[in-house]
Amino acid sequence: TPAAPRRRERAERDNAAPTPTSVNYHFTRQCNYKCGFCFHTAKTSFVLPLEEAKRGLAMLKEAGMEKINFSGGEPFIQDRGEFVGQLVRFCKEELKLPSVSIVSNGSLIRERWFKKYGEYLDILAISCDSFNEEVNVLIGRGQGKKNHVENLHKLRQWCREYAVAFKINSVINRFNVEEDMNEQIKALNPVRWKVFQCLLIEGENSGEDALREAEKFVISDEDFEQFLDRHKDVSCLVPESNQKMRDSYLILDEYMRFLNCRNGRKEPSNSILDVGVEAAIQFSGFDQKMFLKRGGKYVWSKADMKLDW
């Protein structure tokens, strides 16, 4: 009967390895901040040699990657931003990826980095959880005398000058859930404001072998909804609940292993450098439907954006 081959086709399609359209490469776990809810902590100090990282990125491109996001830890900590700069340039110039982005706390970025590498970067996302400096200190997002919020405005200006799309990431937690950020976000005018609900990951920020105890930062779904409701007029806001976050990101760790967060902790695959992309991605727990549902695919190349530089 024709139904059998159709069933087989469907089964093959369901078992087919997902395409790594958008990948988050956490190439370092080292950081100069100590955010209390961090869910990718400094468990190792390992960073791949530059050429190996490039080899892995080329393999991902071959497997269908269109967007790479460099994250950490703090990406600019490695060789004073040279390491991430070289990778950004490689991905744009050699691999010709439509979208190259970085998520950073912004504290180590200098204007000379923009001069050298800005043209190869589509999006810079800066983490900012509060516009109240005392709250940032409580959270652990800060380094002594440096004012996190002041720095944010300086980075915003550099992004304008060097034609990089500017994005803000905020983690909503016990200490900032009551805050009204409407004015500040509108003044900074990011292309996208990602608002995350504080997430517990066992072994990272919760449980016995964790480097952080994030329990005291956790908020309920209802609290999160209230925060979103307070900011419903901010058109660039993109909300991320725990459920959306958990399975809809392809996360590559410092060894280029996919991390599966499905069971509330991070279970690594083999490295793509050892077994190839297709074999490794089968273990990633990645939910392609959820990725699309959360708006994971968006206008992510600066060439396609109408930015009022």
C-alpha positions in Angstrom: 0.0 0.0 0.0 1.2 3.5 -0.7 0.6 4.4 3.0 3.7 2.4 4.1 6.3 4.3 2.1 4.6 7.5 3.2 4.9 6.4 6.9 8.5 5.5 6.3 9.2 8.9 4.8 7.5 10.6 7.7 9.6 8.6 10.2 12.8 9.4 8.3 11.9 13.1 8.3 11.2 13.0 12.0 14.5 11.2 12.7 16.5 13.5 10.4 19.1 15.6 12.2 17.9 19.1 12.7 19.6 21.8 10.7 21.9 24.1 12.8 20.4 27.2 11.3 21.3 29.4 14.3 24.0 28.4 16.7 25.2 29.8 20.0 28.9 29.1 20.6 29.9 29.6 24.2 33.7 29.5 23.5 34.7 30.5 27.0 33.2 30.1 30.4 35.5 32.8 32.0 33.8 36.0 33.0 34.7 39.2 34.9 31.2 39.6 36.3 29.5 37.4 38.9 25.8 37.4 38.1 24.0 35.4 40.8 21.7 33.6 38.3 24.3 32.8 35.6 23.5 29.5 33.9 26.8 29.1 32.0 29.4 29.3 34.7 33.2 29.2 34.9 33.5 25.4 35.3 36.6 25.2 33.0 39.1 27.7 31.7 39.4 25.9 28.3 39.2 27.7 25.0 39.8 25.9 21.7 42.8 27.0 19.6 41.7 29.6 17.0 42.2 27.3 14.0 40.2 24.5 15.6 37.4 26.8 16.4 37.5 28.0 12.7 37.4 24.3 11.5 34.3 23.7 13.6 32.6 26.8 12.4 33.3 25.8 8.7 31.7 22.3 9.5 28.6 24.1 10.9 28.4 26.3 7.8 28.6 23.2 5.6 25.7 21.7 7.7 23.5 24.7 7.1 24.3 27.3 9.7 23.2 30.8 8.7 23.6 32.6 12.1 26.4 32.4 14.7 26.2 34.0 18.1 29.4 34.2 20.1 28.8 34.0 23.9 30.4 33.0 27.1 31.3 33.6 29.8 32.4 37.0 28.5 33.5 36.8 24.9 35.8 39.9 25.1 37.9 38.4 28.0 39.9 36.1 25.6 43.0 38.0 24.2 41.3 41.3 24.9 38.6 40.7 22.3 41.0 39.6 19.6 39.9 36.0 19.7 36.2 36.8 19.1 37.2 39.5 16.6 39.1 37.0 14.5 36.2 34.6 14.6 33.7 37.3 13.7 35.8 38.3 10.7 36.3 34.7 9.6 32.5 34.0 9.8 31.6 37.1 7.7 34.5 37.2 5.3 35.4 33.5 4.7 32.2 31.7 5.6 30.0 34.6 4.3 27.4 33.9 7.0 24.3 36.1 6.8 24.4 36.9 10.5 27.2 37.2 13.0 26.4 38.4 16.5 27.9 38.6 20.0 26.3 38.6 23.5 28.5 40.5 26.0 28.3 42.4 29.3 30.0 45.2 27.4 32.5 46.1 30.1 35.6 45.1 28.1 34.7 46.5 24.7 36.8 49.4 23.4 36.3 51.6 20.4 39.4 50.2 18.7 37.6 46.8 18.6 34.8 48.4 16.6 37.3 50.1 14.3 39.0 46.8 13.5 36.0 44.4 13.5 32.8 46.4 13.5 32.1 46.0 9.8 32.0 42.1 10.2 29.5 42.2 13.1 25.7 42.3 12.4 24.4 42.5 16.0 25.9 43.3 19.4 23.7 42.3 22.3 24.5 43.8 25.6 23.2 42.2 28.9 21.5 44.8 31.1 19.1 43.6 33.8 18.4 46.9 35.5 18.7 50.7 35.0 19.2 51.0 38.7 22.9 50.7 39.6 22.2 49.3 43.1 20.1 46.5 41.6 23.0 45.7 39.2 25.3 45.5 42.2 22.9 43.2 44.1 22.6 40.9 41.0 26.4 40.8 40.6 26.4 42.6 37.2 29.2 45.1 37.8 32.8 45.6 38.6 33.4 48.1 41.4 33.5 51.7 40.1 32.3 51.0 36.6 28.8 52.2 35.9 27.0 49.5 33.8 24.2 51.7 32.6 26.6 54.6 31.6 28.6 52.1 29.6 25.5 50.9 27.8 24.9 54.3 26.4 28.5 54.6 25.2 28.2 51.2 23.4 24.9 52.3 21.9 26.7 55.3 20.3 29.5 53.1 19.0 27.0 50.7 17.4 25.5 53.7 15.6 28.8 55.0 14.5 30.1 51.7 13.2 26.8 50.4 11.8 26.3 47.5 14.1 22.7 46.6 15.1 22.2 47.0 18.9 20.3 44.6 21.0 19.6 44.4 24.8 19.2 41.1 26.8 17.6 41.3 30.2 17.1 38.5 32.7 14.0 39.1 34.8 14.5 38.0 38.4 13.4 38.7 42.0 15.4 42.0 42.1 14.2 43.7 38.9 10.7 42.2 38.4 9.0 45.3 39.7 11.0 47.7 37.6 9.6 49.9 34.9 12.1 50.1 32.0 9.9 51.6 29.4 11.6 55.0 29.2 15.2 53.7 29.2 14.6 51.0 26.6 12.8 53.5 24.3 15.7 56.0 24.7 18.3 53.3 23.8 16.1 52.2 20.9 17.5 48.6 20.4 16.5 46.6 17.3 15.5 43.8 19.7 15.0 43.6 23.5 15.2 40.0 24.6 13.5 39.5 28.0 14.3 36.2 29.7 12.7 34.6 32.7 15.4 33.6 35.2 16.1 29.9 34.5 17.5 27.2 36.8 19.9 24.7 35.3 21.1 22.0 37.6 24.9 21.8 37.8 25.3 25.5 36.7 23.1 27.6 39.0 21.3 25.1 41.1 22.0 21.8 42.9 25.1 20.4 44.6 27.8 20.7 41.9 26.7 24.2 40.9 28.9 27.4 41.1 25.8 29.6 41.7 22.7 29.4 43.8 20.0 31.1 41.7 17.0 29.9 43.7 16.7 33.2 45.4 16.5 35.0 42.0 13.6 32.8 40.6 10.3 34.4 39.8 6.9 32.7 39.0 5.4 32.6 35.5 2.8 35.1 36.8 5.5 37.6 37.9 7.1 37.3 34.5 3.7 37.9 32.8 3.2 41.0 34.9 6.6 42.4 33.9 5.8 41.7 30.2 2.4 43.4 30.6 4.0 46.5 32.1 6.2 46.7 28.9 3.6 45.7 26.3 4.1 49.0 24.4 7.7 48.4 23.7 7.5 47.1 20.1 11.0 45.5 20.0 10.4 43.3 23.1 10.8 39.5 22.6 9.8 37.5 25.6 11.5 34.2 26.6 9.8 32.0 29.2 11.6 29.1 30.8 9.8 26.6 28.5 10.7 28.5 25.3 14.4 28.8 26.4 15.0 25.3 27.5 14.8 23.4 24.2 14.9 26.1 21.5 18.5 27.0 21.5 21.4 25.2 19.9 24.2 25.6 22.4 27.7 24.7 21.6 30.1 24.6 24.6 33.9 25.4 24.8 34.7 21.9 23.3 32.2 22.4 20.5 29.8 19.8 22.1 26.0 20.4 21.8 24.4 20.8 25.2 21.1 19.2 25.8 19.1 21.1 28.5 15.9 19.0 28.2 16.3 17.4 31.6 17.0 20.6 33.4 20.7 20.2 33.3 23.3 20.4 30.5 24.2 17.0 29.0 26.9 17.2 26.4 27.1 15.4 23.0 30.4 14.4 21.5 32.4 17.3 20.0 31.5 18.1 16.4 35.3 18.2 15.8 35.4 14.4 16.6 32.1 13.0 15.3 30.8 15.6 12.8 27.8 17.9 13.1 25.1 15.5 12.2 26.1 12.8 14.8 26.5 15.4 17.5 23.3 17.4 16.9 21.1 14.2 17.3 21.8 14.5 21.1 21.2 18.3 21.3 17.5 18.0 22.4 16.9 20.9 20.0 13.2 21.6 19.2 13.1 23.1 15.8 9.4 23.9 16.0 9.9 25.7 19.3 12.8 27.7 17.8 10.5 29.0 15.1 7.6 29.5 17.5 9.7 31.7 19.8 10.7 33.8 16.8 14.2 32.5 16.7 14.4 33.2 12.9 14.1 36.9 12.4 15.7 39.6 10.2 19.2 39.0 11.5 21.5 40.4 8.9 22.3 44.1 9.1 22.3 44.4 5.3 18.5 43.6 5.5 17.7 46.0 8.4 16.4 49.5 7.9 18.6 51.0 10.6 18.6 54.7 11.3 22.3 55.0 11.8 
